[in-house]
Amino acid sequence: MPERKNFAKIKEVYNMPHLLDIQRLSYAEFLQIEVSPSQRKNIGLQEVFNEIFPVESFDRQVRLDFIGYNLGKPKYDVDECRRRSMSYAAPLKVRFKLVSPGEVKEQEAYFGEIPLMTDTGTFIINGDERVVVSQLQRSPGVSFEEEMHPTGKKIFHGRVIPYHGAWLEFKYDISEVILAYVDHRRNFPVTQILRIIGYSTDEDILNAFGSKPYPQILNTLKKDFTKNKEEALADFYRKMRPAEPMTPEAAENLFYRLFFDPRRYDLSRAGRFILNRKLGIDISLDKRILDAPTVIKVIEYLIKLREGIGQIDDIDHLGNRRIKSVGELVQNQVRIGLTRLEKSIRERLAVLSEFHTLNLHHLINSKLLSNQIKDFFGRSQLSQFMDQVNPLAEMTHKRRLSALGPGGLSRERAGFEVRDIHSSHYGRVCPVETPEGPNIGLIASLSTFAQVNDLGLLETPYRKVEDGKVTRKIEYLTADIEENKLIAQANAVVGPDGHFQEKGVSCRLKGDFPKADPKKVEYMDVSPKQLVSVAAALIPFLEHDDANRALMGSNMQRQAVPLMITESPFVATDMEYKVAIDSGATVVAKEEGKVSAFDGSSITVGKNTYKLKKFQRSNADTCINQRPLVKLGEKIEKGQAIADGMSTDKGELALGKNLLVAFMPWRGFNFEDAILVSEKISKEDIFTSIHVEEFQIEATETRLGNEEISRDIPNVSEESLKDLDKDGIIRVGAEVHPGAILVGRVTPKTESELSSEERLLRAIFGEKAGDVRDTSLVVPPGVEGVVVDIHVFQRKDRGRKSKEEKKQELAKIREIKAYYKQEVEFVEEEKILRLSKFLGVDKNKLDRIDYSANEEAAVLTASFEEQIKELLTEQEQEIEKIHRGDELPPGVLKRVVAYVAIKRKLAVGDKLAGRHGNKGVLARILPEEDMPFLADGTPVEIVLNPLGVPSRMNVGQILETHLGWAAHALGIKISSPVFDGAAESEIKEMLKKAGLPEDGKIQLYDGYNGLPFSQKATVGYIYMMKLNHMVDEKIHARSIGPYSLVTQQPLGGKAQFGGQRFGEMEVWALEAYGAAYTLQEMLTVKSDDVKGRTRIYENIVKGEQRLDSSTPESFNVLIKELQGLALDIKTQVSKEHK
């Protein structure tokens, strides 16, 4: 980790957990891939199979038992899946026992594929990298609320909410009678429900509530006309199923299925935990159905609320909301799929059991499960295309919490309370980072130290305080436990012996901030960072910024484009290294060792070789490129960064550049947040970024014949084909510009009836080029760059292979064999080393010793032999893939994908921003000599408007500027963590040490005339980022282009190569000026007057300055609409116009 001067006063006592744990641990628990089938816990996939199976036939003669499941090896690795547009998934095989009269047989069934998670917490689905966002949902359990009746009376109600199943709600009515509502539908006196669950008589009911009868229960008994369980069940059935005939069995069965059938009603462990906690009972968390004592306790609590005892619940408190992480979300999809499968198995058993031979393959339709999983990953609101602008964007996306999605809230219904910050968010959910706009407060980010416990509740760590002394014990607390604890802040002054130094320690308790006696304090925060999310923790002097601007700063860091030359900030926050490592942007050494070899594409440390990513395209079209950070022979430690990735510098996150800034107005060019920069930035490629765009073309089978990827394209000059190879595919390294051909393709034309002369000519001279049309892949407008990669996929024709193809195949096979030979040698070497150590023999003498009798040595040898066997099997599979060719969709013969790298310099119109929400658009790039300059002649690099600071209240940028200036002058880098950063006095001290003015202001001179400006200006170094809103992607022009089929008006938007909409208000503007002719051409020939627009082209070509407009097409559309309404409307031309 690079050296920095750290201004933190608070020592870090606890390491931050891995930032991707919320994704990785959740999915690992769901699959339990590393655990043998017999040892698996009853969670995740295992739990669902145990829930659904065994499945019995209707006559109970045949039973299908679940034994265990196995996940195979994925067909291709992660990179190969990306390249081939396939999903990174493993085949799921499930063992079943089929028990039928007279025979029991075990068989294995294939259940489709289950997507696997990559090391960085993402999924590859159809070649795209996706993230499953965690959902923040109301927790199952019990909740008590109050509402005001129109009469002004408070009405209390309590709900028992299961994870899945029917809701049971208890509510007072105006006459103090307690009613029970089942699934929001029918209501019953609560005593009727009590009779059904086992308190049959009035006496039983009164006894259940203890010696003193509650008046509310007596009132309810008066209203309840049923007298025992049978009558209560009969009435219940009649109300719930009014159209069906009632039998006692059917009524009993209906109630059982609603609340006591584990397959239909599940409180979940979290639901049972919340019930126990709220009602003060102690029932096993594994009892997940409703029971009589719980119902009694809920009613009792409701009665006590009426008497002012107990508390109503705050549904926005994090103790009442839980996280559904990726594992649980996929588990729910598997449950839906298997429930459908269970139904299908039952139906098939009914039909097939008449025949003697029952086979598993006849019973199981694996599509029901695999389609459900595919559908979730492909279409669910929570499975999202990963935001991959830079490593921070990836990281934040994986740590995102959404209250939206299936079973969650909707933007329209969510009120202010749900979106607001809550005191229970402290250390769990970031109070700063949330989107602006309709999703504000509904999408949040996990705080840095927060973790999700096994019940799905958010926890945050605290240091235990015992008798006024802070210990090194760390405890994770959920929001409800923390509620009643007295917790000191991380910046409380603690002496060397661990005792608090102040008489009154500033604490938190139930959302309040009392000063407490040190002896009464129970816990202390572990770090000042634990309050905020990763993105907010990257903002230095966050404590000096207004929250609204800090929110923008957090969000804009995620949009910073990776630059070609990266530079870490002079003023950082000590989080940069952690983010770079945990996000997977840098390459990290798995084991310690020496660097034995490295080049631009790989690094070898000890026995591990690390391949580097070179000029790969990210989801946001930014460029992923890794560069080595090591020297030959250097000793590397485990966990050290050995290569930089996108937006990293020496292993630290580096989203922007340090620039010499002056805060001053400059000739009006930086008015209203506009930004002025020096030409030096453009010359020295300071804000130059590389973007990689993907272009794809397929040759398909058509009715008229096959399309062909070829160099032989009709009516194209040789100049346009100069960079294409013999197959018509552009070479890697070619420079391309708009309109250049990337891949040549010809498509057969529609056949017309040929005359006899033409047929004769064809017979003599063969087919003519006119039979095909050019449908080549060309570079779209606005794209200029270099081809960096080409991928060609085609079906293999076993019979016909060209010499070139055979040659390429052999070269690839040789490469694979060499790689696996090296791997096997490594394993052999390791085996000899371990055996010689174990047996205490020199490794050169090992082959002369017989150690077969030694059991432990034999086990060791066997494990190495197994590894070698696996490697050889992998080698065979790789070679088979080459022989087999590529899998393509039906009807596709060949697919070519070209990647073009575009170099984008900073341009006027680009959006720049700092880390404090200080954003602006570049208004002008000034020559260096015209920029304001310092007394020693140094021109500043960027000029910002000082009026952007006071009203925005983001003073952090000024403090950063001062400290950055001092750091640059002293040649050091600085770390100023959030809420524990450099104080004003320390910044002054640093400026003084650097020989700079203590107020950070200096006299600047005008580059135009060399005269001093009238006032001193604040000068220093600020960290600025170029955001992913670049003018090159937004600029667009159209002369002619595609038209809408119905209205014949130009399409809209850059993607459709559309025009600019000339709307209602624009028409008013021209009408106001009386610009009749301009208006006429706008509304006719430039829009949807089909005849007029061809005629005007003709007039322009002939040089006639005449505008002949006819009827716009939209008028014809209106006429047709009216005719569609059965109004016979015709247009007539007046006599003088005829």
N, C-alpha and C positions, 0 to 999 in steps of 0.2 A: 504494500500500500504506500503511495507517494507520501513524502514528509510534508506536513503542514503545521503552522503555528496554531494551536488550538486555544480558543478563548473560553472554553467550557469550564465552569467552576464545579459542576456536579459530576462526580465520578460515575461512570457506567458500572452498575453492579450486576447487571443481568443482560446476557446477550439476546439481541432481538431474534425471534424465531425466523425460520426460513420464510421468505415472503410469499412463496407459492404453496405453502402447506395446506391452505384452505382447499386448493384444487387437488393436489397430489395425494394427500392422506385420505380424503373423502373417497376418491376413486379406487385407491389401493384397498380400502376396507370393503368396498362394494364387490370387487373382483376376487380378493384374497388369492391372487395368482401364485404367490410364493408359498402358500400353505397347502399341505397335502390334503386331498379330499376328506380323509377321515378325521383330520385335526381342525377342520374349519369351524369358526364360531357361527352361531345362528344369526348372522347379520347379512345385509346386502343381498346378493344373488342367491346365496344359500338359503336365506330366510324366506324368500319368495317361493322357491321350489318346495321348501318344507310346508309352507302355508297351503299351496295348491294341491300337492300330492299327499297321500295316495288319491287316485281317482277311481271310483267304483262304477260299475255298470248299474243301470236302473234296477236290475233284478239281483244285484249284489253277488253275482256269480263270478265276475271277473274283476280283478283289481290291478291297477298299475302303480307300483311303488317306485319312488325316487331313491337312487343309491348315491349318486354324486356326479359332479361335472368336471370336465377338463377343458382347458383352453389350449389350443394348438399354437404353432408358431405362425406369425403373419407371413403372407405370401411374399411381400416386398418390404424393404425397410422404409423409413420415413421419407428420405429424399427421393427414392424411386417412386413412392406413392404420389408425391407432389408432381414429379415429372410426368407420370402416366395418367394423371387426373383420376387416381383411384383412392379408395379409403384405406387407412391404416387400421386394419382390424384382424382379430384372431378368430379362427373357427371354434365354435362352442359345441362340444360333444357331451351328451348327457347319458349316463348309465341308468337303465330302468330294470325293474324286476316285474315280469308279467305273470301274475298268479291267476290261473284258471283251473276249473275242476280237473284234477288228475295230473296237472303239470305246472312246473314253475320254470320259467326261463329268463336268463339275464341277457339283455341286448343293449347296444349303444346306438343312440340316434343323433343325427347331425341337426343342430338347431340354428343354422345360419351363422352369421358373423357378428361379433361384438366389437365395436370400435375400441382401440387401445389409446391410452393417453401418452403423449410424447413426454420426454424428460422435462419439458418446459411448461407442462400443464395444459397443453392444447390437444385438439383432435384434428386429424386430417380426413376430411370428408369430401369425396370426389375431387381430390387434389387441392382443395381449399383448406386453409388453416382456420379452425373455428374454436370459439371459447364458449363453455357453458357457464353462464352467469349465475351466481347463487341468489336464491330468492329469500326475501325477508317477509315472513308471513305471520299472521296471527297464530299464536300457539294453541294447540288443542288443550282441553282442560276445563276449567270452570271460570266464569267471569260474572261479576255482579255489577249492575248498572242502575242508575236512577233516571227517571224522566218526570217532567211536570205534566200533570193532568190539566185539561182546560179549566177545571174548577180550582186550580191552584194547589192541589194536593200532590205530595211527592209519591210517585209509584215506583217501587223497587222490583227488579226482576233478575233472576239468576239463570245462566245458561250452562248446560253441560255440552261442550263441543268436542266431538270425537275427531280423530285423524281422518277416518272415513266411516260413514254411517249416518243414522238419523240424529238430528239435534233434539235435545229435550230441554224445554224452557219452562221455568216457573215464574208466575207473575201475579201480583196482586190485582184485583179489580177494585172498583171504587167502593164496594161494600165490604172491604177487608176479607174477601174470600181468595184463597190461593188457587190459581188455575194452572194446569200443566198443558203446554202446547207441544205436540209431537210433530217434528219436522216442519215447523211454521204453518201447519195446516189446521188440524182440529184441536179444540181445547176441551179439557175434562177437569172436573174438580180433582185437586191433587190427591185427595184421599182415595179416589178410584184407582189411580196408578199404584198407590201404596197397597191396596187390597190385592192387586194383580201380582206384585212382587213378594207377597208372603205375609202381609199384615191384613188378614182377611176380615176380621170383625172390628167394630168401633173400638172395642176394648184393646185389641192388639195395637191399633194405631195410636191410641192415647198412651199406652205403656211404652211404645217405641220412643216417645219424646220425654220420658222420665215421669217423675211423680207429679209435677205441676202442669196441668193442661194449658196449652197456649190458646188464647181466645180465637186466634186466626184459624186454628185447626177445628175448634168447635163450630165456628161459623161455616167452615167448608163442609164439615160432616152434615150440617143441617141442609146444605144445598145438594149434597150427594144422595141421590135416590137409590143407589145400589147398596146392598147390605152385606154381600160376601164376594169372594173371588169370582165365582161362576157368573154372577150377575154383572160384575164389573167388566169381565172379559167379553161377555156377550154385547154389552153396550159399546165397549171399545171397538169391537169388530164391526158392529153396525155403522158406527160413525166413520171408521177408516175405509171400509169396503161396503158402501151403501147398496150397491147393485148385486152383491153376491149373497147366496144363502148361507146362514150362519150354522156352524157346528162347533161344539166345544173344542174339538181337536184343532180345527182351522183357526179358531181365535187364539188358542194357546200358541200354536205354531207361528202365527203372525207376530205376536208380541215377542216370542223367543227370537225370531229372525231379526226383528228391529233392534233389540238391545243386548241379546245374550249369545248370538251366533258369531264366533270369532272371525268367520269368513266375511261377514257383512258389517260387523261393528268392531272398530278398533280404536281405543283411546290413545294408543301408542305409549311408549315408556315416558315420553315427555308429558303427555296428557295426564297420565297417572301421577307423575311427579308433581305437577302443578295442583292437581286435586288434593294430594296429600299435604302439600305445603299450605294451601289456602285453608283447608278444613281442619288442619291439625290432626290428621289421622296417619296411620302407618300401615299401608297395604303394599304388598310386593309390587315393584314396578312391572313385573311380568304379568300381572293380572290386568289384562287390557280390555275386559268387558265391564259393563255396568254391574253394580251389586247393590243390595238393599241398604246396608249401612251407609254407603256413600250418598244414596238418594236422601236418606233421613238427614244426614249431616248438611246437605245442600239446603234443604227446606229449613232446617234449624238456623243456619247462617242467615237465610233470607228473613226469617222472623226476627232475629236479633238485630238485623240492620234497621228494621222498622223501629226498634227500641233504642237506636243510636249506638249499638255495640257493633264493632267490626268496621271494615272499610269497603267502599266501592272501588272497583278496579279502574286503573288508568290504562286504556288499551294501547296507548302509545309508549308505555313503559317497556323497556327492553326485556324485563322479566316476563312479559306477556307476549313477546314476539320471538320467533325462532328462525334460524337459518336452515333453508333446504339447500344443501350443497349438491354438487354434480352427482355424487354417488346416489344420494336419495332420489334425485330427480329421475335418473335413469332407472333406478329400482322401481319407481312408480310406473314407468312405461313398461318394464318387464312384467309387472303385476297385471297390467291391463292385457298385454299380449298373452300371458299364460292363462288368464281367466277365460279369454276367448278360446284358447286351445283346449282348456278343460271341457268346455261346452261341446266343442267339436269332437273330442275323444269320446265323451259319453254317447253322443249321437252315433258315432261310428261303431262303438261297442255294441249298441243295441242292434245295429244292422249286421255287423260281421260275426257276432258271437254265435249266430246260428251255424256258421260254417266252422269246421273243426280247427283249421290251422289259423291261429291268430298271429299276425306278424306286426312288429312295432312300426315298420315302415307304412303299413296300411292305416295305422291309427293316428300317426303324428303328422300334422301339416306344419312344418317349421316356418313357413312363410308368415304365419300369423304373428309370430314373435319378431322375426327379423324385419318385417315391414313396419311394425310399430316402432322399433328402435331407429330404423332408417328415417322414418317420418319425424321422430323427435329431433334427431340431429340435423335433419335437413330443413324442417319447417317451424320448429317451436320458437316462440318469442324469446325464449331464454338461451337458445343456441344461436350465437351470433358470429358473424364474419369478423375475425379478429382485427382490432385496430392495431396496425403495425407500422405506424409512422416512425416511431423510435422505440428504444427499449422501455422507456417509462410508460408509453401508451399501452404497450403489451401488458406490462406489470399491472397497471391500474385496471385494465379491462378484466384481468383474471381475479382481481381483488374487489370487483364491483358487487354491490348488493342492490337488487332491484325489488321494489314492492309491487311491480307490475307482473304481467304474465298470468297463465292459467291458475285460477284459484286465488289470485291476488287482487289488487285494486285496479281501477281503470283511471286514466288521467282525468276524465270528465267528472267522475264521482268523488275523487279524492279532495278532501277539504283542506283547510289551512292547518288544522291540528296535526294531521298525519304527516304533513310536510315539514313541520316545525322542528327545531332542535329541542331535545329533551335532556334533562339533567342525567338520565341513565345512559346517554350516549357517551359519556366521558370515558375515554380510553377504549371504546368499542367501535363507535362509528364516528367518522371525521365530521366535525361541525362546519368545516370550511368547504371541502370538495363535493360539489354536486353540480349538475348541469344548470345553465341558465335556460329559461323558457318553460314549456309546459311540464317538463319532467322534474322541475326543481323540488328537491326534498324527497322525491319518490325513488330516485336513484342515488345511492350513497356509496361511500368507499370505506373499506375496513381500516381501522386505525393500525398504526405500525406494530404494536405488541399484541393486538387482539387475537384470540383463537376461538374456534368453535368447539364446544365440548360434545360428549357422546349423545347428549339429548338435543343438540342443535341450538343450545343457548350460547350467547356470546359471553366470553370471559376476558378479563384483563388482569395482568399480574400486579401484585403489591408486595412490599416488604413487610414482614410481620414486626410489630412493635410490642415488646414485652416490658412492662413496668418502666415506661419512658425511655427504653433503650431500643434502638433500631437494630434488628438482627439481620443476618444474611439469608434468612429463610424466605423463600418466595412462595406466595400462594395465589392461585388464580381464583378470582371471585366472579360470580354471575351478578347481574344487575340487582336482583331481588335480595341477595345476601348482603351486597354492598350497601343497600338502602339504609340499614340501621347501624352502620359502622362509622366510627369517627376516623377520617382518613386525612393524614397530613400531605401537603404537596411536596413535590420532588425537590423544591428549592428551600425547604425548611432547613435552618442552619443546624448541622449535626457535628458534634465534637469528635476528636479522634477516638474517644472511647465508645462512640455510638449513641451518646445521650443528646437530646435536644438542648440547644444553647439558649433558647428564648423561654421566657416565663409563659407567654401565651402563644401557642402554635396555631398558625392559620390552617383551618381544616375544612373539610366538606362533610355535611351530614344532611341527608334527605333534601338535597337541592339547596341547602342554605350554607353560609360560610362563617361559622362561629370561630372565635379564638378560644382554644381549649388548653387545659392544663396538660403538660406533657405526659403525666402518668395515665391520663384517660385515653390518650391516642392509641388506636388499635392497629392501624396500618399506615403505610407511607407509599406514595407513588414510586415506581422504579425509575422513571425517566421523564424529563420534561417533554420528550418527543411522543410519549404514549397517547397524548390527547389527539394528535392529528394523523392524517394518512401520509403515505409515502410521498405523494406529489407536493403536499403542503409542507412536509418536513424538508423539502429541497429548497425552500425559499428562505434566504438568510434575512434576519431582522423581521421575521414574520410578525413578531409581537408589535412592530411599529406600523403595520399596514392595516388599513380598514378592511373588515371582513369581506366586503363586496369585491374589493380589488384583489384580495388574497385568493378569493374564489376564481377570479379571472386568471390570475397568475398560475394557479394549480392547473386549470384547464388548458391554458395556452402552452404550458411546457410539454403537454402531450401532443401538441401539433407542430413542435419544432422539427424541421427537416434535418436529417443527418447531413453534415457538411463533408466536403471532400477532404479538407484539412481540419481535424478536430482540435479543440483546445479546451482544457478544463478551466473552470472559473477561478479567478484570483481569490474570490471570496466564496467559499463553499460552506456546506453545513454538516459535513461528516457522514452524510448518507450516500454520497455519490458512489463510493466503492461497493457498498452493500447492494445497491440497486443494480449496478453493472454485473456483479457476480450472480446474484439470485435470478436476474431476468434471463440469464443464458446468453447475453450478448457477447460476453468475453469467453474465451476458452479457458477452462480451469483444469489444473493438473489433478488427476485422480489419485496419484501416488507421488511420493517424493523420488527424486532421482536427478541424474545429470543430463543436460541437453547433448545428445550425441549427434543429431543432425537436424537441420531445418532449412526450409526455403519458403517461397511465397505461398505454397499450397499445403504444406504439412510441417509438423514439428514432432520430433521423437524425443521423449523424455524417458529414460530408463528403457522399459520394455513396451511402453505405450506409444503408439503413433496417433497423433491428433490431426485429422484432416480439417483444413480451413475452408470456409465458404468464400467463394470469389464471385463478385458482381452478380449476386443472386437478386431476384426481384422479390420485394416484400408485398404484402397485401395492399399496401398503399402506394405501390409503384416506386417506393424509395429503394435505395441500393444497400444490400447487405454485403459487406466486404470485410474480411478479417485479415489482420496484419500481425506478424510475430512480434513479441516484446522481449525475446530472449537472446542471449549470446551463446555461442558454441562453448560447451564445457561448463556453463553456469549451473549452479546447484539450485534446484527448484524444490520448494516445499509443497506438501499436499494442500490443495485449496487455493494455491496462488494463481493469479491470472497470467497466462503465458501468451495470449494473443488478444489484441483489441478488436472489437466488433464495430457495428455501426454506432455512431454517437458516443464513443468512449475514447478516452485518452489516458494511456498508462494505467488502464484498469479502472478508471473513474468515469462516471457518466459525464459526457461533455455535449450539451445540447446546442451551445452557441459559441460566441466569441467575445473576448474582452476588448472593448473599444475605448479609445480616449474620447470622453464626452465633455461637451460644454452645455450648460443649461442657460440658454439665452435666445431671444427672438432674433431671427436673421432675415431682414428684408421681406417679412411676411410669408416666407416659404415654409415656415414650420407653424403656421397658424392652424388652430383646431387639430392638434395631435398629428400634424404632418411631420415628416422626419427628413432631415437633410444629411447626406453623407458625402464623404470624400471619394474622389475617383480612385484613390489608393485601394479601396475595398474591392473594386472591380478588377483593377490591374493585378493585384496580388492574390486574387481568387479567395478572398477572405470569407465571402458568403456564397461561394460556388458549391452547388450540390449536384449529385448525380442521381438521375431517375431512370429506372429501367421499365420499359413498356413491353407488353407481350402482344404479339400479333399471331393469329392462328388461322390456318386454312385447311380444309379437308377436301380430298377428292372422293366423290361418292358415285354410286351406281345410279344412273338416271334411266328413264324409259327409253331415251333415244340412244343410250350407250353409256359407257363409263367416262367420267371426267378424268383428265390426265394431268399430272404435274410434270411440266415439260418446259424446255427452253425454246421450243419451236412455237412461238406465239405469232398469230397473224398481225400484219401491219404495225410492227414495233421495230424501231430502229436498232441497229447493232449497238449503238451508244448506250441505249437503255438496258441492254443485256450484258454489258461488259463485266458486271460483277457476279453474274449467275454462273453456277457450275453446269456440267452437262445435263443434270437432272432438272435444271431450272430453279435451283435453290441458291439464295445469296450466300456469299462466302463470309465467314466470321472475320471481322476486322474491316468490312466495307463501310465507307461513310455514306449515309443515305440522307435524302431530303424529301420534302413532300412530293408525292407523285412517283417516287422511285419504286421499281418492282422489287418486292422481297421474295416472292415465290410465284413462278409462272404457272398458270393453270388454264387449260382450254376445256370448254364444255361443248358437247355436240349441239348443233343448232336444230331448230324444228325442221323436219323434212317437209318440203313442198313437192307437189307433183312435177316430175321432170318431163321435159319434152323429149321426143325421140332423138333429136340432134344432140341434146345434152347427154343423153344416155350413151350415145355412140362415142362422144368425146371422152366420157368417163371410162368407157371400156378400153379406149386406146391409151389415155394418159393417166389413168388411176384417179383416186379421190382428189378433189381440190381443197386448198386450205380454207376456202369459204365455208366448209361444212362445220367449222368450229368457231366459237366466239371466245374472245379474251375475257376471262374472269379472274385475272391474276390478283394476288394480294399486293396492294400498293400502300405506301406510307401515307397516312392521313395528313391533312393540313396542320401546320404548327408543330410537326415533329421533325427534328433534325438531330442525327446522332450517329453512333457507331454500332454495328451489329456485334453483340458480345457472345451470343450462343444460339445454336440451332438444334432443335430436337426433331428427329424424324421417326415416326411410328408407322410401320406397315405390316400387313399380314405376310407371313412367310409362305412362299410357294415352294414346297419341298423339292419339287421336280426341277424348277428353273431358277438357278442362282447364277448371277454373273460372276466372272472371275474376281471382280472388285469386291463384291459382297462376301465371297468365300474368304478372300484375303483379310477383310475387316473382321470376319467372324473368328478366324484363326488367331489374329492379333489379340482380340478380346479374351479368348480362351487362355492364351499364353499368360496374359496379365493376371487373370484370376488364379491360375495355377501357381504363379510366382508368389502372389500375395498369401495364399493358403499354405504354401510350402514354408514361408517365413513364420507364419503363425504356429504351425506344427513344431518347427524348430524351437520356438520360444517355450512352448509347453514342455517339450523334451528336456530342454535346459533346466527349467524350473523343477521338473520331476527329479532330475539327477541331483540338483542342489539340495532339495528337501530331503531326499533319501539319504544322501551322504551326511547331512546334519543329524538326521534322526538316528542313523546307525553309528554315527561317530566315526565314519570311514572317509579317507580321502576320495574325492569324486573320480579320480582317474583309476582307482582300484576297485570301483564299485562293480564293474562287469565280471570280476573274478570271484565275487562272493555269492554264495547261494543264500538268499534271504526269504525264500518262499515259505519257510516254516513260521517266520515271524508274521503273526496275524495283522498287527497294526501296519507293518510295512506293505503287506499285501493289499490292505484297504486303500492305502495311500496310492499305490501303483494303479489299482483299479480305477480310482477317481480320475487320475491323469489319462489313463487309456480311454475312459469315457469322453473326456474333453476332446481328445484327438479324433475319436470316432465322430463326434458331433461336427467338428470342423470339416472332416472329409465328406460328411453328408451334405453340409452347407455348400461345399465346393461343387458337388454333383448337381445340386439344385440350381446353382448359379449358371453352370454350363448348360443345363437343360433349358433355362430361360432363353439363352442366346439361340439355341437351335429352334425353339418353339416360335419365336417371333412375338409380336405385340398383340394384346387383346384390344380390339376396336369395336365400337358399336356396330350393329347390323347395318349393312349398306355402305359403310365407310371403308374405302380401300387403303387410304394413306392420309396421315395427318402430319402437318409440318408446323412447328411452333418456332417463331423467330423472336429473339429478345434484342431490343435496341436500347442502348444506354444514351441518355440525353444529358448534356452538361448544361446546367442553367446557372448563369451568372446573376448577380443581383440586378434587378431592373426597376425602373420607376413604376410604381403601382404595386410592388411587393409589400406584404405585411410584415412588419418587424415588431418584436415585443421583448420586454424585459421580464424578470421573474416576479414582478410586483403588480401585474395587471396593467402595466404601462405600455399600451399597444399603440401603433400608429402605422400610417401608410407612407412609403417612401415617395417624397414629392420631387426631389431633385438630386442628381449626382453631380457635385461641383468639382471642377479641377482642383487638385491639391493646393495650388498656389492661391486660389480664391477663398479657401477656408479660413476662418479665424485662427490665429496662431499665438503660441505662448511667447514669452519674452526671448527664449532661446531659439525661436524660429520654428519650433515643432508645430505643424498644423494639427488641429483636432480632427478626429475621424468621423464624429457624428455630432449633430447639434439637435438638442431636444428643447421643446418649449417649456420654460419654467412654470407657465400657467397650468400645465398638466399635473402639477403636484398638489397645491393647496386644497383645491376643491375635492380632489380624489382621495386625499388623506393617506396616500401610500408613501410615507416618509422613508420607508425602508430603502427605496432606490437611492435616496440622497446619502444615507449612511453607508450603503454599499459602495457608492461612488467615492466617498472620502477614503474608506478603508482600502478599496481597490487601488487607489492612487498611491497610498502609503506602501501597500504590498508590492506594487510594481517598482516603486523607487528603491525599495529594500531588496528586491529580487527574491521575495519569498511568496509562498501561497498560504492562505489563511482559512481556518475553519471556524465558523461562528454558528453553532447549532441553534435551532429554534428555541425560544424562551430561556436560553442560557448563553446568549451570544455576547459580543463585545459591547461594553458600556460606552457612553458618550466620552467619558474621561479617558478610556483606553484608546479610543479612536484618535482623540487629540494627541495622546502620548505617542501613538504610532506615527502621526503626521509630523510631530516635532522631531522624532527620531530620524525620520526620512529627510528632514530639512525642508519641509513644506509648510505653508501657512496653516496655522491651527484651525482657522475657520473654513479651510478647504476652498477659499476663493482666491482668484488671481486675476491680474490685469491681462486681458486679451487684446490682440490687435487685428484690425480689419485687413483681410487678404486682398481687398480691392485697392486700398490706397496706403496701407501700412500704418494708418493712424490708430491710436488706442481708442477702444470703445469708452463710452461715458461712464460706465460702472464696471466694477469687478464682477466676474461670473464664477459660478461653482464649476469646478473642473475635476475630473478624476476618471477612473476606469469603471465602466458598467458592463455587465454581461448581457448581451443582446442575442435574440434568437430569430432566425428566419422561419416564418410559419408556413404551413402547408396550404397557403392561399396565394398562389403565385399568379402574377399577371399573365404569364405565358399560357397558363391553362384556361384563363378566363377570356382572353382576347379572341374575337370572333368576327368574321365578316362574310356577307353573302351577296352575290349578285343574282344568279339564278340557282335553283336547287329543287328539292322535292316539294310537291304540293299535296295537300290533303285530298283524298279521293272524292269525298262528298262535297265539301265547300269550295274546293279548288284554290284554297288560300295556302300561302307558304306555311310549312310546319314551324314550330317554335323550338328554341333551345339549341345550344351548341352541338349536342350529341346528334340531333337530327339534321344538322346543317341548316337550321331554320332562320327565319327573318326576325326583325324586331316588330313587336305588336304595336300597331297604331290604333289605340283603343278609343273609347268614348270621350275621355277627357282630353286626349290629344286632338280629336276632331273639334272639340269646343274651342281649343286654343287657336286653331287655324281659322275657325269661323269668326272668332273675336277680331282677328286681324283682317277678315274679309279676303283671305287668300284663296279665292275660289278655284283657280286653276291648279294650284299646288294640291288642294284638297281633292280635286277631281282625279288627278293622276294617282294620288295615294290610295283612293278607294276603288279605283278601277284597274288600270294597266299594271300598277305595281302590286296588285293583290289578286283578285279573282275574276278579272275580265279576260276569259280565255282567248277570245278572238283578238281583243285589243292588244294583248301582250305580245302576240306573234306579229301583229301589224306594226306595232311601234318599233320592233326589232328591224323589220323591213325598212321602215322610214328612216331609222338611224343609219342603216347600211347605205341607203340611197342618198343620204344627206338631206332629206326633206325634214324640215322642222315642223312636223304636224302631229297632233294627238287625236286619233280617231278612237273614241271609246265606245263600246257597246254595252250590253247588259251584264252586270256582275253576276257570277254564278250563285252567290248567296241569295239574290233576288229569286232565281229559279227554285232554289231550295225552299224558300218561303212559300212560293206558289204551290209547290208539290205538297208541303206540309198542310196547307189550307185545303188542297184537294183531297188529302188524306182524311180530313175532317168532314168530307162530303160537302164542301162548298165549291160550286162550279165556277172557278175563277180563271178567266183567260186574259191575256195581255193583248191590247190593240194598239197599233201605231197610228198616231193622229195623221190627218190627211196631208198637212204641210210637210211632215217628215217623210212621207212615202217617196 
